[in-house]
Amino acid sequence: MVRKTVFSGDDVVGAALQVVESGGLENLTARNVAQELGSSTAPVYSNFASMDELALAVRKAVTDELLAFTSRDFTDNAFLNIGIGVLEFARAKPKLYAAIFMNEIGECRAGPRVMASLGERMAALDELADLTEGERLLLLHQMAIFTHGLAVQICTGLAVHFTFADLILFLEVAGDGLVSYALSRPPRTPPELKLMSKLSAFNAMGDEENA
């Protein structure tokens, strides 16, 4: 008797990631995942109650992989490394980046999860130690907007006229300017303080998701 192969939830998620990476999130079907596994659709539904649940697991897996990229030591500038990690991930896996961070992220809260994790990391950086939590979050979100814009250009091919070193230089110049301003800023205005409060609430959603 031929023994049946037992696939774990991690096996199914791994196959699902391959499906999304090759054809986008819209191709995430039980049949395509089963084909990637080389099995029937039974392992998909024995590990996940629905395709929505599997899609959520895929989104979380991509988010975790992105965060791993941002933890790498590309340079001796820890803050710059966060942005480089995002761009490296977008360059290495553009379809995964696009699927999760350029489309509807649903209940996964990928954005808040990433920002909460990076906010905690920034709090441990000596060069940003003089900033309040609100100032760090404002700086993080400012750089996130800029970095995401570059990542979108990478994923869509719009950055074809620039080398990757050019993109890193864009990040470095923008980051240096924003950090310098944050460290020597004038008193914040009421609208700015209100915005910082909103950013704290946004990151709190990510803290709950990461708990």
Secondary structure, DSSP 8 states (H G I E B T S, - for coil): --------HHHHHHHHHHHHHHH-GGG--HHHHHHHHTS-SHHHHHH-SSHHHHHHHHHHHHHHHHHHHHTS-SSS-HHHHHHHHHHHHHHH-HHHHHHHHSS--GGG-HHHHHHHHHHHHHHT-GGGTTS-HHHHHHHHHHHHHHHHHHHHHHHHTTTTTS-HHHHHHHHHHHHHHHHHHHHT-----HHHHHHHHHHHHHHHHHHHHH-
